Amino acid sequence: MADKVTEKNQIFQKPLPEILDDIQSAAADARQAADEARHAGEKAAEEVLKRLRKVFLKMAKDITEALDEGNK
């Protein structure tokens, strides 16, 4: 029974320091991926805010022009 577990899980044949190195490497990769995803999200949010600013500035300009025309 123990042989079946060992055959299926090669990790049991590695020394503990190697396993820990693998875990540290995987954690570093995960941190890097999370950082890249955060940067991509921030960039996308900045682009959305730029577009919203343009829309609101155009709306304010249109409203101001409409109000000025109404006062004439």
NORRA-V43739 format. One record per residue. PHI is phi in whole degrees, 0 to 359 (999 if undefined). PSI is psi as a letter, one per 30 degrees, with the letter a starting at -180 (999 if undefined). OMEGA is omega in whole degrees, 0 to 359 (NA if undefined). Layout:
# NORRA-V43739
{{PHI:PSI:OMEGA} {PHI:PSI:OMEGA}}
This chain:
# NORRA-V43739
{{999:e:180} {295:e:179} {295:e:179} {296:e:179} {295:e:181} {294:e:180} {294:e:182} {285:e:184} {247:j:181} {295:f:182} {298:f:180} {290:f:180} {269:f:179} {271:k:174} {289:l:183} {304:e:179} {301:e:177} {293:e:179} {298:e:179} {296:e:177} {297:e:178} {298:e:179} {295:e:179} {296:e:179} {295:e:179} {295:e:179} {294:e:178} {295:e:177} {298:e:180} {294:e:178} {297:e:179} {296:e:179} {296:e:179} {295:e:179} {294:e:178} {295:e:178} {294:e:178} {297:e:179} {298:e:179} {296:e:178} {295:e:178} {296:e:180} {295:e:179} {297:e:179} {296:e:178} {298:e:179} {296:e:179} {296:e:180} {296:e:177} {300:e:180} {295:e:179} {297:e:178} {301:e:179} {300:e:181} {297:e:181} {293:e:177} {295:e:178} {295:e:178} {298:e:180} {296:e:179} {296:e:180} {298:e:180} {294:e:179} {298:e:179} {296:e:180} {294:e:178} {292:e:178} {295:e:178} {293:e:180} {289:f:180} {278:f:184} {277:999:NA}}
